[in-house]
Amino acid sequence: MSELAKRVASALVGAPVALACIWFGDAALATLLAAIAGAGAWEFYRMAALAGGAPLARTGIVLAAALPLVAHAHVLRLATPAPAAALLVVLAILSVAIWRRGVTGKPLLAVATTVLGVAYVGGPMAYGYLLRYFDWAVGRGAGAAILLLPVLCTWASDIGAYFVGRTLKGPKLIPAVSPGKTISGAVGGLAASAALAAAYAPFVLRPVAQLGFAPGRALLFGVLVSVAAQLGDLVESLLKRDAGVKDSSHLIPGHGGVLDRVDSLLFVLPVSYVVLRALLLPAFGG
């Protein structure tokens, strides 16, 4: 199969599964996010090892995958709040380092790299679940609409940056990290994300979730999501350059690795959760 055919086939399989999990939520969404977190953590630790790190990979993969499940349990009122869960993750990794690394196995580097992998991949996936069960969201459609907002804004940002950057070209954004990205593309991404948020608020959030933004807040949300998305993309490019790899892995035919597909969302999901709590208006009336 050609690379384009592989990309299309992967999208045709993956997109319906992701949308179904977002719609049904609950254990289905938690399982999907846990799988993404586990696979993404494996890729992160693979790159960390290539860059000279010494991560406790198996421990980190399990803990990263567990965080979305902890968020699921928290929504069901069966688990501790997030700060306690984060502390337990760090203590668990420190404990494992006693036996797995000892004094001579670079325990400080191992623990630091492992904690970073869990936080970088597992934490954002947990926020994806929390967005699905956001405050004021009543009903399946409302939760799905809220989670889809930052996801769609991220896609809009990527598409806007790609087409505007290819059309206008111009000065590079950060050529040492990502040679293909231009300043014009970055601005195009900001505009596309803001436009989508401004349209999504009155036509989806208000009728489906009985929530919304004032127009200025919707534009601000779109801009902030695009900034987060572009930073997430640049951070993964930085990590790959440090590891000396083109793709984070080859798990997804035609697309590279899991991190190559969700790198922007790793920044977008937690940022969106914080921003939505500040900007979103319940019982939006105009």
Rosetta blueprint (number, residue, H / E / L):
1 M L
2 S L
3 E H
4 L H
5 A H
6 K H
7 R H
8 V H
9 A H
10 S H
11 A H
12 L H
13 V H
14 G H
15 A H
16 P H
17 V H
18 A H
19 L H
20 A H
21 C H
22 I H
23 W H
24 F H
25 G L
26 D H
27 A H
28 A H
29 L H
30 A H
31 T H
32 L H
33 L H
34 A H
35 A H
36 I H
37 A H
38 G H
39 A H
40 G H
41 A H
42 W H
43 E H
44 F H
45 Y H
46 R H
47 M H
48 A H
49 A H
50 L H
51 A L
52 G L
53 G L
54 A L
55 P L
56 L L
57 A H
58 R H
59 T H
60 G H
61 I H
62 V H
63 L H
64 A H
65 A H
66 A H
67 L H
68 P H
69 L H
70 V H
71 A H
72 H H
73 A H
74 H H
75 V H
76 L L
77 R L
78 L L
79 A L
80 T L
81 P L
82 A H
83 P H
84 A H
85 A H
86 A H
87 L H
88 L H
89 V H
90 V H
91 L H
92 A H
93 I H
94 L H
95 S H
96 V H
97 A H
98 I H
99 W H
100 R H
101 R L
102 G L
103 V L
104 T L
105 G L
106 K L
107 P H
108 L H
109 L H
110 A H
111 V H
112 A H
113 T H
114 T H
115 V H
116 L H
117 G H
118 V H
119 A H
120 Y H
121 V H
122 G H
123 G H
124 P H
125 M H
126 A H
127 Y H
128 G H
129 Y H
130 L H
131 L H
132 R H
133 Y L
134 F L
135 D L
136 W L
137 A L
138 V L
139 G L
140 R H
141 G H
142 A H
143 G H
144 A H
145 A H
146 I H
147 L H
148 L H
149 L H
150 P H
151 V H
152 L H
153 C H
154 T H
155 W H
156 A H
157 S H
158 D H
159 I H
160 G H
161 A H
162 Y H
163 F H
164 V H
165 G H
166 R H
167 T H
168 L H
169 K L
170 G L
171 P L
172 K E
173 L E
174 I E
175 P L
176 A L
177 V L
178 S E
179 P E
180 G E
181 K E
182 T E
183 I H
184 S H
185 G H
186 A H
187 V H
188 G H
189 G H
190 L H
191 A H
192 A H
193 S H
194 A H
195 A H
196 L H
197 A H
198 A H
199 A H
200 Y H
201 A H
202 P H
203 F H
204 V H
205 L H
206 R H
207 P H
208 V H
209 A H
210 Q L
211 L E
212 G E
213 F L
214 A L
215 P H
216 G H
217 R H
218 A H
219 L H
220 L H
221 F H
222 G H
223 V H
224 L H
225 V H
226 S H
227 V H
228 A H
229 A H
230 Q H
231 L H
232 G H
233 D H
234 L H
235 V H
236 E H
237 S H
238 L H
239 L H
240 K H
241 R H
242 D H
243 A H
244 G L
245 V L
246 K L
247 D L
248 S L
249 S L
250 H L
251 L L
252 I E
253 P L
254 G L
255 H L
256 G E
257 G L
258 V H
259 L H
260 D H
261 R H
262 V H
263 D H
264 S H
265 L H
266 L H
267 F H
268 V H
269 L H
270 P H
271 V H
272 S H
273 Y H
274 V H
275 V H
276 L H
277 R H
278 A H
279 L H
280 L L
281 L E
282 P E
283 A L
284 F L
285 G L
286 G L
